Amino acid sequence: MPKLLVIISSGKEAKEKAKTGVLFAANSIKFGWAEKVEVVFFGASEEMLAEDEEFRQMVVDSFKDYKPLACRFIAESKGISDKLDFVRVEYVGKIINELIDEGFVPLVF
């Protein structure tokens, strides 16, 4: 069974793509399609999480018992860290590399 690293980087210009990534990751967790699933919001998707109520609510509803990651560097540079209290805000560069080293398959939406 694969281990999946779902990176959601699309912003408001590609909101449907980001929503597809959320849906795929949530269903992978819910239905056990993968051994493990890690979700990382990175770049423009973080701004959408902070500013788009519909998208934010979809994420909260989709990941009830799981807290996805968001990039601390991006969040702090955009001044949106305080709006991302429903995700784990961490420096994700090293985390992403470690997950790939552990055999996680990256999927980018």
N, C-alpha and C positions, 0 to 999 in steps of 0.2 A: 504494500500500500504506500502511495507517495506521501511525502511531507510537503505541504504547499506554503509558499511565501507569497501572499497576495499584496502587491504594492499598488496603491491607488494614488495616482498622481494627476489625474485629469481634473481640471477646474470647471468653472461655470460654462466655458465655451464648449465643453464636452461632458456636460452633466450626465447625460444618458449612459455614457461609457463608464463613468464613476459609479453610477447606480448599479450597472451590470456587475461591476467588480464586487460591490457590497453584497448583492444578492448571491453571486456565486460563492463568495467566502462564507457567508452566513449559512447557506445550504450545505456547503462542504462540512462545516462544523456540525450542524443540526443532524444531517443524515449519515455522518461518518464516512464521507467519500474519500477522506484522507486520514492517515495515521495522526497527523498534527497539522494545524493551520495557524499561521501567524499573519496578521493583517497590519500593514503599515500605510498610514496616510502621509503623503510626502508632497511638498510643494503646493501647487495651486489647489489641490483638494483640501488642504488644511484651511485655506482662506474660505473655501466654500463651506466647510464645517462650521466655521465661526460666523459666517454671514447669512447662510441660506437655511432658514428654519425648517423647510421641508426636508432637505438633505440631512440636516442634523438629526431630525426626528426619525428618519428612516434608519440611520446608523444606530441610534439609541435602541430603537425597536428591534433591529436585526441582531444585535449582539447583546442580548440580555445578560448573560452570565460571563461574557468575555469582554475585556477592555482592549481594543486595538491600540496600536502605537501611533504616535504622531511625532514628527521631528522637532525637537526642542530648538535647534538652531533657526529653522524657518519660522516657527511660532514666535520666538523672541524677536527675530529681526522684523517681523510684520506686526509685532505688538498685539498678538492674539492669544497668548498663552492662557490668560485668565478665562477665555471663552471655550477652552478645550478641556474642561475639568472632567468630562465623561470619557476621556481616553488617557492612556499613559503617555505623557510627553517626555521623551528621552532623546538623547543624541542617537540617531539610528544608523549612521554609516557603519560603525563597527558591528552593530547588532545584525544588520543585513549581511555583511560579509561572514560573520560567524554562522548564521543560519544556512547560508549557501555551502559553507564548509561542512556543515552537519548533514548535507544532502537534501536540503529543502529546494524545491523547484520553484524558481521565481516566475510569477505571472504578473504582468503589468497592465493596469487598466487606466 
